[in-house]
């Protein structure tokens, strides 16, 4: 066996995937060829190094980060859609509305109806516009002691800025977890959503991290 043949079989030789005759031939060649022996040792060390590497685990809060990113992207997409509708409506009004006062009154009525459809508090993916803004957190905990991993919830906020109800988007749902969330939301206040400048109901997404206290 020459050097070219031996080197082409180093990988299978290392894996033990050669027959007895081939194994004997490679072993004899390595004993008498210093160059091939050096190459074989280098390949063996490389294989051992790769085997010692461990697969990197994904972060525990990766799922939470992805859900928040998706929520934000949906909000931006809805805002762009609403802006495009507003521009199209403005263009249509400029071209087809009745003259002067009659055209202005009709435009105000139609625009108000259109914004009202998009700014209803019952819609889960409300986005800020010039006539509607979602609730904003004023005060409340960002961490909950003793929970198993980060938790993502969607809360319904009334016109006074208090949470009326919520649903868990991410996290291990249990009675114990809901008790901790209920206690945290008691001290949580918001600037309420506003529709046409008036306080209104709305929805908001909250993320709580983990705090484990050892006594």
One Martini backbone bead per residue (centre of mass of N, CA, C, O) as a GRO file, in nm:
protein
  215
    1UNK     BB    1   0.096   0.037   0.024
    2UNK     BB    2   0.053   0.360  -0.034
    3UNK     BB    3   0.011   0.684   0.061
    4UNK     BB    4  -0.251   0.749  -0.091
    5UNK     BB    5  -0.416   0.507   0.011
    6UNK     BB    6  -0.383   0.555   0.315
    7UNK     BB    7  -0.504   0.848   0.336
    8UNK     BB    8  -0.791   0.766   0.216
    9UNK     BB    9  -0.829   0.561   0.496
   10UNK     BB   10  -0.815   0.712   0.774
   11UNK     BB   11  -1.112   0.759   0.856
   12UNK     BB   12  -1.206   0.459   0.851
   13UNK     BB   13  -0.985   0.365   1.047
   14UNK     BB   14  -1.080   0.537   1.292
   15UNK     BB   15  -1.385   0.402   1.274
   16UNK     BB   16  -1.359   0.088   1.203
   17UNK     BB   17  -1.441   0.049   0.864
   18UNK     BB   18  -1.243  -0.191   0.823
   19UNK     BB   19  -1.085  -0.456   0.736
   20UNK     BB   20  -0.840  -0.667   0.827
   21UNK     BB   21  -0.654  -0.629   0.580
   22UNK     BB   22  -0.656  -0.314   0.579
   23UNK     BB   23  -0.557  -0.270   0.867
   24UNK     BB   24  -0.284  -0.411   0.828
   25UNK     BB   25  -0.176  -0.236   0.594
   26UNK     BB   26  -0.185   0.040   0.745
   27UNK     BB   27  -0.009  -0.035   0.987
   28UNK     BB   28   0.247  -0.104   0.824
   29UNK     BB   29   0.276   0.174   0.689
   30UNK     BB   30   0.298   0.349   0.950
   31UNK     BB   31   0.563   0.210   1.056
   32UNK     BB   32   0.730   0.302   0.770
   33UNK     BB   33   0.581   0.607   0.773
   34UNK     BB   34   0.627   0.921   0.890
   35UNK     BB   35   0.433   1.105   0.731
   36UNK     BB   36   0.170   0.938   0.776
   37UNK     BB   37   0.189   0.929   1.081
   38UNK     BB   38   0.158   1.238   1.121
   39UNK     BB   39  -0.117   1.266   0.979
   40UNK     BB   40  -0.274   1.068   1.158
   41UNK     BB   41  -0.231   1.211   1.431
   42UNK     BB   42  -0.364   1.479   1.349
   43UNK     BB   43  -0.644   1.357   1.284
   44UNK     BB   44  -0.694   1.233   1.565
   45UNK     BB   45  -0.688   1.502   1.724
   46UNK     BB   46  -0.916   1.643   1.574
   47UNK     BB   47  -1.137   1.437   1.644
   48UNK     BB   48  -1.113   1.468   1.954
   49UNK     BB   49  -1.181   1.771   1.964
   50UNK     BB   50  -1.466   1.753   1.835
   51UNK     BB   51  -1.583   1.550   2.048
   52UNK     BB   52  -1.550   1.763   2.298
   53UNK     BB   53  -1.763   1.923   2.186
   54UNK     BB   54  -2.047   2.118   2.266
   55UNK     BB   55  -2.368   2.184   2.242
   56UNK     BB   56  -2.534   2.469   2.223
   57UNK     BB   57  -2.768   2.614   2.416
   58UNK     BB   58  -3.052   2.756   2.437
   59UNK     BB   59  -3.206   2.994   2.570
   60UNK     BB   60  -3.467   3.003   2.794
   61UNK     BB   61  -3.590   3.292   2.659
   62UNK     BB   62  -3.638   3.251   2.350
   63UNK     BB   63  -3.948   3.226   2.325
   64UNK     BB   64  -4.010   3.503   2.445
   65UNK     BB   65  -3.855   3.676   2.241
   66UNK     BB   66  -4.014   3.583   1.990
   67UNK     BB   67  -4.296   3.679   2.080
   68UNK     BB   68  -4.226   3.977   2.110
   69UNK     BB   69  -4.128   4.019   1.818
   70UNK     BB   70  -4.399   3.942   1.685
   71UNK     BB   71  -4.574   4.158   1.820
   72UNK     BB   72  -4.414   4.402   1.709
   73UNK     BB   73  -4.446   4.337   1.406
   74UNK     BB   74  -4.756   4.347   1.401
   75UNK     BB   75  -4.779   4.642   1.490
   76UNK     BB   76  -4.620   4.766   1.253
   77UNK     BB   77  -4.802   4.651   1.027
   78UNK     BB   78  -5.067   4.788   1.121
   79UNK     BB   79  -4.963   5.079   1.100
   80UNK     BB   80  -4.903   5.073   0.795
   81UNK     BB   81  -5.191   5.004   0.702
   82UNK     BB   82  -5.332   5.253   0.826
   83UNK     BB   83  -5.168   5.464   0.674
   84UNK     BB   84  -5.249   5.376   0.386
   85UNK     BB   85  -5.555   5.419   0.423
   86UNK     BB   86  -5.537   5.721   0.483
   87UNK     BB   87  -5.412   5.804   0.208
   88UNK     BB   88  -5.637   5.691   0.028
   89UNK     BB   89  -5.867   5.853   0.150
   90UNK     BB   90  -5.751   6.132   0.093
   91UNK     BB   91  -5.740   6.098  -0.214
   92UNK     BB   92  -6.043   6.042  -0.254
   93UNK     BB   93  -6.148   6.307  -0.131
   94UNK     BB   94  -5.998   6.503  -0.328
   95UNK     BB   95  -6.156   6.377  -0.595
   96UNK     BB   96  -6.486   6.304  -0.487
   97UNK     BB   97  -6.582   6.519  -0.323
   98UNK     BB   98  -6.756   6.760  -0.229
   99UNK     BB   99  -6.774   7.075  -0.202
  100UNK     BB  100  -6.631   7.205   0.059
  101UNK     BB  101  -6.835   7.161   0.321
  102UNK     BB  102  -6.951   6.885   0.238
  103UNK     BB  103  -6.674   6.744   0.206
  104UNK     BB  104  -6.567   6.786   0.498
  105UNK     BB  105  -6.791   6.642   0.657
  106UNK     BB  106  -6.765   6.366   0.519
  107UNK     BB  107  -6.467   6.317   0.593
  108UNK     BB  108  -6.500   6.316   0.901
  109UNK     BB  109  -6.701   6.082   0.920
  110UNK     BB  110  -6.537   5.861   0.772
  111UNK     BB  111  -6.279   5.874   0.946
  112UNK     BB  112  -6.416   5.806   1.217
  113UNK     BB  113  -6.522   5.525   1.137
  114UNK     BB  114  -6.250   5.397   1.058
  115UNK     BB  115  -6.101   5.438   1.332
  116UNK     BB  116  -6.311   5.288   1.508
  117UNK     BB  117  -6.253   5.005   1.385
  118UNK     BB  118  -5.934   5.007   1.472
  119UNK     BB  119  -5.992   5.126   1.796
  120UNK     BB  120  -6.090   4.886   1.938
  121UNK     BB  121  -6.038   4.735   2.245
  122UNK     BB  122  -6.098   4.426   2.160
  123UNK     BB  123  -5.845   4.436   2.007
  124UNK     BB  124  -5.535   4.280   2.050
  125UNK     BB  125  -5.361   4.461   1.810
  126UNK     BB  126  -5.319   4.736   1.907
  127UNK     BB  127  -5.222   5.063   1.784
  128UNK     BB  128  -5.074   5.349   1.751
  129UNK     BB  129  -5.238   5.662   1.709
  130UNK     BB  130  -5.372   5.979   1.686
  131UNK     BB  131  -5.662   5.844   1.824
  132UNK     BB  132  -5.491   5.592   1.947
  133UNK     BB  133  -5.380   5.455   2.265
  134UNK     BB  134  -5.227   5.248   2.457
  135UNK     BB  135  -5.134   5.121   2.728
  136UNK     BB  136  -4.924   5.232   3.014
  137UNK     BB  137  -4.680   5.183   3.230
  138UNK     BB  138  -4.636   5.310   3.562
  139UNK     BB  139  -4.664   5.066   3.788
  140UNK     BB  140  -4.453   4.780   3.871
  141UNK     BB  141  -4.353   4.466   3.853
  142UNK     BB  142  -4.081   4.269   3.683
  143UNK     BB  143  -4.077   4.063   3.926
  144UNK     BB  144  -4.102   3.713   4.039
  145UNK     BB  145  -4.109   3.507   4.295
  146UNK     BB  146  -4.068   3.159   4.231
  147UNK     BB  147  -4.055   3.117   3.927
  148UNK     BB  148  -4.055   2.917   3.619
  149UNK     BB  149  -3.953   3.142   3.459
  150UNK     BB  150  -4.061   3.329   3.224
  151UNK     BB  151  -4.346   3.564   3.175
  152UNK     BB  152  -4.631   3.597   2.947
  153UNK     BB  153  -4.882   3.856   2.919
  154UNK     BB  154  -5.230   3.949   2.863
  155UNK     BB  155  -5.387   4.256   2.938
  156UNK     BB  156  -5.679   4.408   3.072
  157UNK     BB  157  -5.755   4.758   3.055
  158UNK     BB  158  -5.908   5.004   3.203
  159UNK     BB  159  -5.991   5.347   3.219
  160UNK     BB  160  -5.825   5.355   3.513
  161UNK     BB  161  -5.563   5.145   3.492
  162UNK     BB  162  -5.679   4.855   3.543
  163UNK     BB  163  -5.678   4.518   3.586
  164UNK     BB  164  -5.927   4.276   3.478
  165UNK     BB  165  -5.754   4.080   3.287
  166UNK     BB  166  -5.588   3.761   3.182
  167UNK     BB  167  -5.332   3.595   2.980
  168UNK     BB  168  -5.121   3.326   2.911
  169UNK     BB  169  -4.856   3.301   2.673
  170UNK     BB  170  -4.602   3.235   2.875
  171UNK     BB  171  -4.575   2.955   3.067
  172UNK     BB  172  -4.647   2.779   3.355
  173UNK     BB  173  -4.963   2.686   3.414
  174UNK     BB  174  -5.090   2.774   3.743
  175UNK     BB  175  -5.213   2.839   4.048
  176UNK     BB  176  -4.954   2.957   4.166
  177UNK     BB  177  -4.892   3.157   3.939
  178UNK     BB  178  -5.163   3.318   3.953
  179UNK     BB  179  -5.124   3.423   4.238
  180UNK     BB  180  -4.865   3.587   4.178
  181UNK     BB  181  -4.989   3.762   3.955
  182UNK     BB  182  -5.220   3.884   4.117
  183UNK     BB  183  -5.036   4.025   4.328
  184UNK     BB  184  -4.880   4.199   4.119
  185UNK     BB  185  -5.140   4.348   3.988
  186UNK     BB  186  -5.237   4.513   4.231
  187UNK     BB  187  -4.961   4.713   4.192
  188UNK     BB  188  -5.063   4.777   3.899
  189UNK     BB  189  -5.026   5.055   3.675
  190UNK     BB  190  -5.192   5.270   3.427
  191UNK     BB  191  -5.213   5.426   3.136
  192UNK     BB  192  -5.469   5.463   2.967
  193UNK     BB  193  -5.636   5.434   2.710
  194UNK     BB  194  -5.693   5.628   2.399
  195UNK     BB  195  -5.999   5.769   2.250
  196UNK     BB  196  -6.019   6.070   2.137
  197UNK     BB  197  -5.884   6.154   2.436
  198UNK     BB  198  -6.019   5.916   2.589
  199UNK     BB  199  -6.065   5.694   2.812
  200UNK     BB  200  -5.981   5.340   2.767
  201UNK     BB  201  -5.983   5.035   2.672
  202UNK     BB  202  -5.723   4.765   2.679
  203UNK     BB  203  -5.411   4.620   2.566
  204UNK     BB  204  -5.129   4.432   2.721
  205UNK     BB  205  -4.788   4.336   2.732
  206UNK     BB  206  -4.626   4.122   2.979
  207UNK     BB  207  -4.301   4.082   3.145
  208UNK     BB  208  -4.170   3.832   3.364
  209UNK     BB  209  -3.930   3.761   3.581
  210UNK     BB  210  -3.688   3.592   3.783
  211UNK     BB  211  -3.699   3.528   4.149
  212UNK     BB  212  -3.470   3.363   4.377
  213UNK     BB  213  -3.511   3.308   4.722
  214UNK     BB  214  -3.266   3.237   4.977
  215UNK     BB  215  -3.265   3.161   5.334
   0.00000   0.00000   0.00000
